Amino acid sequence: MISRRDFLIATGSMAALLPSISAWAATTKPIGIQLYTIRDLMNQDPVGTLKQLSAIGFTELESYQGDKGIYFGLKPAEFTKIARDLGMNLFASHFNLGKTAETSITEAAEAGLKYMIVPYNKLTDLESAKRAVDEYTRLGNLCSRHGIQFGYHNHGYDFETFGGVMPYDLFLQQIDPKLMIMEMELYWFARMNVDPLTYIQKYPGRFPLWHVKDMDKQDPTANTEVGKGSINYKRLFDHAKQAGLTHVIVEQDGHFHPLVWPSLTTSFGAAKTLAI
């Protein structure tokens, strides 16, 4: 959770905390942030928080469906205009499965989002994985009709095995790649000791979105700033073209060293350098 101290810093002057980003200016990939990273600040002051993200240099935003919805209590058009005025683009969002899914997709189309991503669906057995294949195919078709690309964001449970079948493999094998792209959460690949390059080489072009955070060197159950941990990101980015990478998205799950804004500035700079 973000502390009161961080919130006061976020709504005050950030000039002393933000290093120059001129060295990060040239890149072929836009650097985005998953807004769940700073969910407390977004819920308290979405406009002020977006201003701080813009000051760091983030240009792409990926939202999520929290208690205040994908647009943090604002109208979709209002939120996207605020972002555009700050030089940022709300290009994607995570959204919840269930009865609100179709409304979320319709609103996203009206707001001009390009991607809608399922971020969580805890699978317990092979039958639940097979049901997920059917549901994701349905949602992929629904998104396609609205001019949106549907996608899936992995966690660690996707690499568990049920009856000799790994859900992540099942999705790639049975779901039309035109209907569902994969958003690679690279920390969870490392956490589960799964090599992303195995998938990139087997399924080239199917991984346009990457979530980047690093694995803490002392505690692999914790994440840290990009470039400060144990994941060899240089090795992975060497295969960005083969993966079909188009967007690099910073996501830190509440682990900031020492404070949120300097921490995200570090991750932004490292991601920018990797994505050149």
Secondary structure, 3 states (H helix, E strand, C coil): CCCHHHHHHHCCCCCCCCCCCHHHCCCCCCEEEEHHHHHHHHHHCHHHHHHHHHHHCCCEEEECCCCCCCCCCCCHHHHHHHHHHCCCEEEEEECCCCCCHHHHHHHHHHHCCCEEEECCCCCCCHHHHHHHHHHHHHHHHHHHHCCCEEEEECCHHHHCCECCECHHHHHHHHCCCCCCEEEEEHHHHHHCCCCHHHHHHHCCCCCCEEEECEECCCCCCCEECCCCCCCCHHHHHCCHHHHCCCEEEECCCCCCCCCHHHHHHHHHHHHHHHCC
